[in-house]
Amino acid sequence: MIYKAIFKYPLYRFFCDKGEGLRILVNLNGLDVEANTYKYNFPLGLFGTGGPIQGSYINIVYEQNSTFKEKRFFEVLDWAHQHDFFKSKIMDNLIDTQSRESLNLIPKFDELNLSADQIKELAINRLKLEKLFHEDKEEDIEYNDHFFLSDEELELEDF
């Protein structure tokens, strides 16, 4: 049977035959219980303290190897079997964080310390440079000839 529980916080990481795992504390109908989740079926970093799923509902089941003689543990269902609201909350958080970090890399207009006149001047200079570099090929060849003249040729030429 699948249960919906509220994720509270991570307890500790461990290694077992299923690989790397994480034991977490969840609240199931007002009762705090421990649940395991494994790296092979769920991104464990999302369970970090203060992470994007703190306080969210997650789907859990009784762990298959648990018996009533020992303490029973729950297991977090794999990523594919979590409900869509849970996944959309994580995606929203990740997109918001990525967007905020990327936006901070773009300088604000005031930080550039450029006035509107300076921006116009830069645009004019850019156009002048583009015009200079897009002259006809014949003129470019003529200029190149002058740049690569020897000293004797320069004395013979009148500039």
C-alpha positions as CSV (number, residue, x, y, z in Angstrom):
1,M,0.0,0.0,0.0
2,I,1.3,3.5,-0.9
3,Y,1.3,6.1,1.9
4,K,1.7,9.9,1.6
5,A,4.0,11.2,4.3
6,I,5.5,14.6,4.9
7,F,9.3,14.8,4.6
8,K,10.8,16.3,7.7
9,Y,14.6,16.0,7.5
10,P,17.5,13.6,6.7
11,L,18.9,11.4,9.4
12,Y,22.1,9.8,7.9
13,R,23.6,8.3,4.8
14,F,24.5,4.6,4.6
15,F,25.8,1.9,2.3
16,C,24.1,-1.5,1.8
17,D,23.6,-4.2,-0.9
18,K,21.3,-1.7,-2.7
19,G,24.1,0.8,-2.9
20,E,24.2,4.3,-1.3
21,G,21.1,5.1,0.7
22,L,19.7,7.8,3.0
23,R,17.5,7.4,6.0
24,I,15.0,10.2,6.5
25,L,12.4,11.1,9.0
26,V,8.8,11.5,7.7
27,N,5.5,12.3,9.3
28,L,2.9,9.7,8.5
29,N,-0.6,10.7,9.9
30,G,0.9,12.5,12.8
31,L,3.5,9.8,13.6
32,D,7.2,10.3,12.9
33,V,8.7,7.2,11.1
34,E,11.9,6.5,9.4
35,A,12.1,5.8,5.7
36,N,15.0,4.7,3.4
37,T,15.7,6.0,-0.1
38,Y,18.4,4.8,-2.4
39,K,20.6,6.6,-4.9
40,Y,19.7,4.2,-7.8
41,N,16.0,5.3,-7.8
42,F,15.9,8.8,-6.3
43,P,18.2,11.9,-6.4
44,L,19.4,11.9,-2.8
45,G,20.6,15.5,-2.7
46,L,17.0,16.8,-2.9
47,F,16.6,15.5,0.7
48,G,19.3,17.8,2.0
49,T,18.5,20.1,5.0
50,G,16.7,23.1,3.7
51,G,16.4,21.4,0.3
52,P,13.5,21.9,-2.2
53,I,11.4,19.2,-0.8
54,Q,11.5,20.0,2.9
55,G,7.9,19.8,4.2
56,S,6.6,18.2,1.0
57,Y,4.4,15.1,0.7
58,I,6.3,12.1,-0.7
59,N,5.0,8.6,-1.5
60,I,6.4,5.7,0.7
61,V,5.7,2.0,1.1
62,Y,6.8,-0.6,3.7
63,E,10.3,-1.8,2.8
64,Q,10.1,-5.4,1.4
65,N,12.8,-6.8,3.7
66,S,11.3,-5.5,6.9
67,T,9.6,-7.9,9.3
68,F,7.5,-7.3,12.4
69,K,10.2,-8.8,14.6
70,E,12.6,-6.0,13.8
71,K,11.8,-2.4,13.5
72,R,9.9,-1.8,10.3
73,F,11.1,0.8,7.9
74,F,9.4,2.5,5.1
75,E,11.0,3.0,1.6
76,V,10.5,6.1,-0.5
77,L,9.1,5.2,-3.9
78,D,11.3,5.8,-6.9
79,W,11.2,9.1,-8.7
80,A,8.8,7.8,-11.4
81,H,6.2,6.9,-8.8
82,Q,6.1,10.2,-7.0
83,H,3.1,12.4,-7.6
84,D,3.2,15.2,-10.2
85,F,2.7,18.0,-7.7
86,F,5.8,16.9,-5.9
87,K,7.8,16.9,-9.1
88,S,6.5,20.2,-10.3
89,K,7.4,21.8,-6.9
90,I,11.0,20.6,-7.4
91,M,11.1,21.8,-11.0
92,D,9.7,25.2,-10.0
93,N,12.4,25.5,-7.3
94,L,15.2,24.4,-9.6
95,I,14.1,26.7,-12.4
96,D,13.7,29.7,-10.0
97,T,17.1,29.1,-8.5
98,Q,18.8,28.7,-11.9
99,S,17.1,31.8,-13.2
100,R,18.0,33.9,-10.2
101,E,21.7,32.8,-10.4
102,S,21.9,33.4,-14.1
103,L,20.2,36.8,-13.8
104,N,22.8,37.9,-11.2
105,L,25.5,37.3,-13.8
106,I,24.0,39.9,-16.1
107,P,25.1,43.4,-15.1
108,K,22.5,46.1,-14.5
109,F,22.5,49.1,-16.7
110,D,23.5,51.3,-13.7
111,E,26.4,49.0,-13.0
112,L,27.9,49.7,-16.4
113,N,28.1,53.4,-15.6
114,L,27.2,54.3,-19.1
115,S,24.9,57.2,-19.9
116,A,22.6,57.2,-22.9
117,D,25.0,59.6,-24.8
118,Q,27.9,57.2,-24.2
119,I,25.9,54.3,-25.5
120,K,25.0,56.3,-28.7
121,E,28.7,57.1,-29.1
122,L,29.6,53.5,-28.8
123,A,27.0,52.6,-31.4
124,I,28.4,55.2,-33.8
125,N,32.0,54.0,-33.3
126,R,30.8,50.4,-33.9
127,L,29.2,51.5,-37.2
128,K,32.4,53.3,-38.2
129,L,34.5,50.2,-37.5
130,E,32.1,48.0,-39.4
131,K,32.2,50.3,-42.4
132,L,36.0,50.4,-42.2
133,F,36.3,46.6,-42.2
134,H,33.7,46.1,-45.0
135,E,35.4,48.3,-47.7
136,D,35.8,46.9,-51.2
137,K,38.5,44.3,-51.6
138,E,40.5,46.4,-54.1
139,E,40.9,49.2,-51.5
140,D,42.0,46.6,-48.9
141,I,44.7,45.2,-51.4
142,E,45.9,48.7,-52.0
143,Y,46.3,49.4,-48.3
144,N,48.0,46.1,-47.7
145,D,50.6,47.0,-50.5
146,H,51.5,50.2,-48.6
147,F,51.9,48.4,-45.3
148,F,54.3,45.8,-46.7
149,L,56.6,48.1,-48.7
150,S,60.3,47.9,-48.1
151,D,62.3,50.9,-47.0
152,E,63.7,51.5,-50.6
153,E,60.1,51.4,-52.0
154,L,58.9,53.8,-49.4
155,E,61.6,56.3,-50.4
156,L,60.6,56.1,-54.0
157,E,56.9,56.5,-53.3
158,D,55.4,59.9,-52.5
159,F,52.7,59.8,-49.9
